[in-house]
Amino acid sequence: MSHPLGVSRPDLEVADLPTPEEVFKVSRIGPKELFKYAVGPSLIALGISIGSGEWLLGPLSVGQYGFVGVGWVIVVSALLQTFYNVECSRYVVATGEAPVVGWGRVPPGWPLWVPLSVLIVIFSFIAGGWAASAGQGVYALVHGVPPAADAVEPRLWAIGLLVLVFLITAAARRISRVLELVNWVLIGTILVALLAVDLLVVPISQWWEGIRGFLTPAAPPAGITATQLGALAGFTALASGLNWYIMGHYRDKGYGMGHRVGYISGLRGDRKAILASGVTFPDDEKNRGLWRRWYRLLLVDMWGVFFVGAILGMLLPTLLMAQAVTLSGERPTRANVPTFVASALGDEYGRVVFYVALVVGVLVLFSTQLGIFEAMVRVTTDAANATSPRLRRLIEGDPRRFYYPFMLFLLVIISIIIFQSLPVGLVEWSANMSNLGGRCSIRSC
């Protein structure tokens, strides 16, 4: 039995939805099981989210223009992106297909949409601005002072962080799972540290100003450029309409029909094939009830973790930036924004605060580069595996044989690109390319 869907791709096979208990190997899904087993893909998305927008572009805009107008753009973008995430993820849960494969069912078919989708993702994120920005933070941690704008050593640290991403995925048994665990640690550390520093150094009046700015409907501030505004909207929460590129983790998590399709295992994991085409479920009472359960888990994951975390992840760094501007009497620039807050707070409160702020900044930016670097490889692997029978024969049904060599190839390309511009310039490029990719993906719907 099969179900036709779209054009140019095989029909979806039909099978019953698994139960959440079957997938997560528990007797029931209570609060403990929910956060221990079911929550996860939102953390990978949040790890990417709390980075370029939250540590660089949002604070840069607030530091230059204040909260009013900027804060409203942040909130609207986060709301719209979370709705969009849920809709993209519903497709994954219902069919087990990663979105890049699903685009191939849209007329005129996969020969256009699948290669174009892969190209857009790589074109948007290959700049490596997060690794380059984190490299500036590592340099400051090692030397005690921010680097010069044209310094070479921070870029070498950035390459080292890219190598670390490769090693993390190589050490995994199941890549999505290890990314979840790493992001539990990174995000937890980031938010707790940010909250602690904010409570210590940001006065109540500044808190009120920030919250008011987030909740006050207002036009963008005078003087902000289209590039800055597009970058802010694009990288608040995740990546504007390009968010679909990360939602394939629901398949690897085993959500719904993803459990029937397979996942990408790490080098230490068992060999796992991924079906070239998805599987869906029959429209009967039993499966409708299971679907409602999976959908509730998806909503908890996206609204309870991703949206709340994205708002906190933007509010807390922008409060620090506003206080840093007040203390220093200066405004951040595109060249110094990765270390501006640490320098300003360090001058006022001492070296301990300087180093704490630097560590938080490095973790924020590394969590983003971790997720984005892996996602470029994942999207390309899923696309190639689904559309090329020849490749499937060549890799003998083991996606890892494509995944890891392609990751090394991208590592070399990104290492070259990060020497070509300021880190913030690379991030702004990526943010606006994400907006372009989002418009293309929405039109294809």
N, C-alpha and C positions, 0 to 999 in steps of 0.2 A: 504494500500500500504506500502511495506517495502523494505529495501535495504540490501542485505547480505554484510557482511564485516568480513573477517578473519575467525577464527575458535572458537569454544567452547562458543561463546557468542550469545545472541539473535540478530536477524536482527535489523537494525536501522529503526525506524518508519520514515516516510517522511512527511514533512510539509513545508510550505513556510517560508523563512527567515523573521524575523521581521525587520522593519526599525529601524535605530538608534533613530529616533524621537519617535517611539512607546516605545522603551525600556527605554529611558531616560526621557520620558514625557515632551518633549519640541517641539516647532513648527519648529525649524531648528537647525542645528549644526554649529554654528559660533565659532570664537575663544573663546568667553566667555564660551559657552556651552561645548566646547571641554575640557577645563581645569577644569570646574566645575563638569561635569558629566562623560565624556568619559575616560579621563585619570585616572588611578587608580591602576590597577594590577602592572604596572611597578614600582609604588612607594613602594608597599609591597616588590617586588623583590629588589629594590634599598635599602630599609631599611635593608634588610638582607645583601646585598652586602657591604654596607658601615659599616663594622664591623671588622671581623677577618682579612681579607686580608688588608683592608685599614688602620686600626688602629694598628694592631699587626704585621702581617706577612710582608706586604710591607715595612713599616718603619723599621722593624727589619733587613730585607735584605739590604735596602738602608743604614741604619746605619752601617752595618758591611762591605758592599762591594761597596757602591757607586751606582750611577744611571745607569752607562753604563752596558748594559747586563740585569740588573734587570728591567729597564724601558721598554725595548723592549719586554720582557716576559709579562709584564703587558698589553701592548697595544695589542699584538697578542691575548692574552687570552680574553681580553674584546671584541675584534672584533668577534672572533669565537663563543664566548658564546652568543653574541647578535643574530647572525645568527641562532644559535641553538634554542634560546628562541622563535624566530619568527616561526620557523618550528614546534616546539612543540605546540605553541599557535594556529597555524592554524588548527590543529586537533581539539582542544577544541572548536574553533569558528565554525567549520564545522559540528561537531557532538554533541556538548554539553557534551561530556564525559571527565572527568578528565583523564589525561595521565595514572594514575595508573590503571584505568579501561580499557583504550585503549590497554595497554600492553597485556591484557588478550585475545586479538584477534590475537596475533602473535602465530604461531605454536611453540610448541605443544599445547598451550592454557593456559587459566587462572589458572588452578591448579598449574602450575609452576611459571608463570611470575608475577601474582598478589601477592602471598605471598612473593616471592623473592624480588619484588620491595619494598614492605612495610618493609621487614627485612633490606634491604640495607639503606633505608632512616633513619630508627630508629638507626641502627648500626652506621651510619655516624654521626648523630647529637645528640645522647643521652648523649654525654660526658659533655655538659653544660659549655664548656670553655668560652663562651662569658659572661654568668652570673658570672662565677668565676672571670673573668678579670674585669668586671664592679664592682664586690664586692670589689676588690682591690682599685678601684677608689673611691668608696663610703667611704671606710675606710680612705683613705687619706684626703677626704673632711672633715670627722668628726674629725680626729685627727691631721691634718696638716702635717703629714709625711707619706711616703709610708710604707706599712706593711712589716714585715719580710716574707720571702718566705713560711714559715711553719705556719703562723698565722692562727688561727681558725676564728676569727671574720669576716674577709672578706668573707669567705665561708658562714657564717650565713647571711650576707648582700645579697649574691648571691641567697640564698633560698628565701629571702624576695622579690627579684626582680622577681623570678619565680611565687611567689604568686600574685604579681602585674599583671603579664601577665594573669593569670587565672581571676582576678577581671575585667580586661579590656574586655576580651571576654564575661564574664558573664553579664556585664552591657550593652552589645550591643543588638540592635534590629536585625541587619544584620551584621554578624561578619566581612565579607570582607570590608564592608563600614567603620566600625569603625577602622579597621586596616589601611585603606587608610587615614582617617582623622588624626589618630595618627602619621602616617608617614609623612604626609604633614608638621606637626608641627616639628617633630624630624629632618627630613632631611633639611627642611628650616633653622632651628636653627643651625644645624651642619655646613652646607655649608657656611652660612653667617658668623658664628663665626670663622670658619677656614680661610675663605678669609680675614676677618678683621685682625686676628692675623698674618697671613702670610704677608699681606701688611705692617704691622707695624714692624715686626722683621726680615723678611727674605730679605737680600739684593738682588739687581737686578742680580748680578752675580750668586747667588744661584738659582734664578728663571730660568735663562738661562741654567744653568747646568742641572736642573731637566727636563726642556722641551727638551733639546738636548738629554738627556738620554732616554726619552720616544720615541723620533723619530728616533734614530740612530739604525739601525739593527746591532746587536752584539750578540756574543755567551754569554751564562751565565758566570758570573765572576768566576775566578779560586778560588777554596776553598769552594764554596757553595755546600752543600750536596744534595743528591737526595731527601731526605725528605723535606728540605727547598724549593728546586726548585718545587717539586710536590705540596707542600702546597701553595706556591706563585701562581702558575698557576691555582691550583684548586680553590682558594678563591679570585682571582682577579675577579671582576664583580659579580660572584655569587658562583657557586659550580661545575664548570667544566661540564661534561656531565650529572650531576645529576640535572640540572636546572629544568627539567620537573616537579619536585615535587611541585613547586610553581605556575606553569602556570594554575592550576585548578581554580585560582581566576578569570580568564576570564569567566568561567561558572557562578560563583556567581555574577559577575558584570553584567551578562546578555548579553555579547557579542554574536552576531549571534544566533546559536541554543542553546547556554547556557540559553537563555531566555525561551526556551521550556522545559528545564530539571529540573530547580529548584536550590535552594541554601540552605546553612546551616544558619539558623537564630540563633540569640542569645537568652538568657533566657528571655529577655524583648520583643522579637519579636513574630510574629505570628508563629504558628506551620506550617512548610513547609515540604512536602515530596520531596525527590529527586528521579527521575525516576531511576530504576535499570539499564536501558540501554538507549543509546543516541537516538537522532533524527537528521536526516539530511534533505537536501532540494533537490527538483527536479532540474535537469540540464536544465533550460529554460532561456529565455532572461531576464525575470523579476528578477529571483533569481541570475543570473550571475551579473546583475547590482548591486544588493544589496550586493552580496559577495565582489565586488570590493570596495564598500564603507566601509564595515567592515574591509577589509584588510588594507585600507589606515589608518583607525583609529588605527589598531594594529601596523602599522609601525611607526606612530607618537608616540605612547605610548612607544614602545621599543627603537627606535633609537633617538627620540627627548628627551626623559626623562631618560630612563634607561642607555643607552650607554653614553650620555653626563655626567649624574650624576656619573656614575661609574668611568669615567676617572678623573673628578674633585675630586671625593671622594678618589681616590688613589694619585693624584698629590699633593693635598694640605697637607695631613698629612705627606707624605714623604719629602716635602720641610721643614716642621717643624722639622722632625727628623734630616735631614741633618744639619740644623742650630743648633739644640741641640747638635749634635756631635761636631760641630765646636766650640761652646761656652764652652762645658764641657771638651773637650779633651779626652773624653771617648767614648766607644762604648756600645750600649745596649746589654743586655743579655736576654736569654729566661725568666729569673726570674723577671727582672725589666722593661721589655718593656712596660707593661700597664701604668706605671707612669713615665717612663724615660724622656719623653718630658716635662711633667709638672714640674718635679724636675729641669731639666736643665734650662728651661726658667724662672722658679721662682727664681733660684739663680742669674740669670743675670738681670731680669727685675722687680723682686719684687713679693710679695705674691698675688697680684691681678691677674697677668698673670698665676701664679701657679694654682689658683683656677679656672680660666676660662678654662685652658687647661684640668684640671681634669673633670670639668662639661661636656665639649665637649666629652672627652673620655668615660665617663659613658653613655652619650646619644647615642654615636656611638655603643657601645657594647650592650646596652639595646635594641636598635632598631633591631639589629641582633638576639638577643635571643628571642625577641617578635615574630618575623616572623618565626624563626626556630621551636620554641616550638609549636606554633600554627600549623605549617605545618605538623609536625609529627602526631599530632592528626587528622588533616584534611585528610591526605593521608590514614591513617588507617580507619577512618570513611567511606570515599568514597569507599575503597576497600571492607570493610565488608558489607556495604549497598548494593553494586552492586552484590556481589557474594553469599550472604547468605539469601535465602528466610526465613529461620527460624529466623534470627536476625531481619529482617524487620517485621515479625509478633510479635516478642518479644517487639520491641520498638514501635510498632503500627504506623509505617511509620514516626516516628519523630526522625531524626538523633541525635538530642540533647541528647537523652536518652543514647546514646553510647558515644558521643563526650565528654561531661563534666566528667563523671566517668573515662574515659580513660585518660583525661588530668590530673586528680588528681593522678592517678596511675603513670603516667610518672613523675610527679612532685616529687613524693617520690623517684623514681629510680634515677633521675638526682641529687637529693639532696645528695644521698649516693655517687654517682660517683665523684662529684666535690671535695670530700675530698681525692681522691686517687692520684692526680698528680698536677704539676704546671699548672696554667691556660693556658699558651701558649702551653704546651705539650698536653693538651686536645684539643686545637684548631688545632694543627698540625695533631693529630690523625684524627680529623674530616675531615680536608682538603684532606688528602690522602685517606681516606675511600670514600670520594666523587669522587675522580678520579677513584677508583675501581668501584664504582657504575655507573659512567658515561660510562666506557668501557663496562660494562655488558648491559646497556640500549642501547648503540649504536649497539652492536652485535645483540640484540633482534630485531632491525629494519631490 
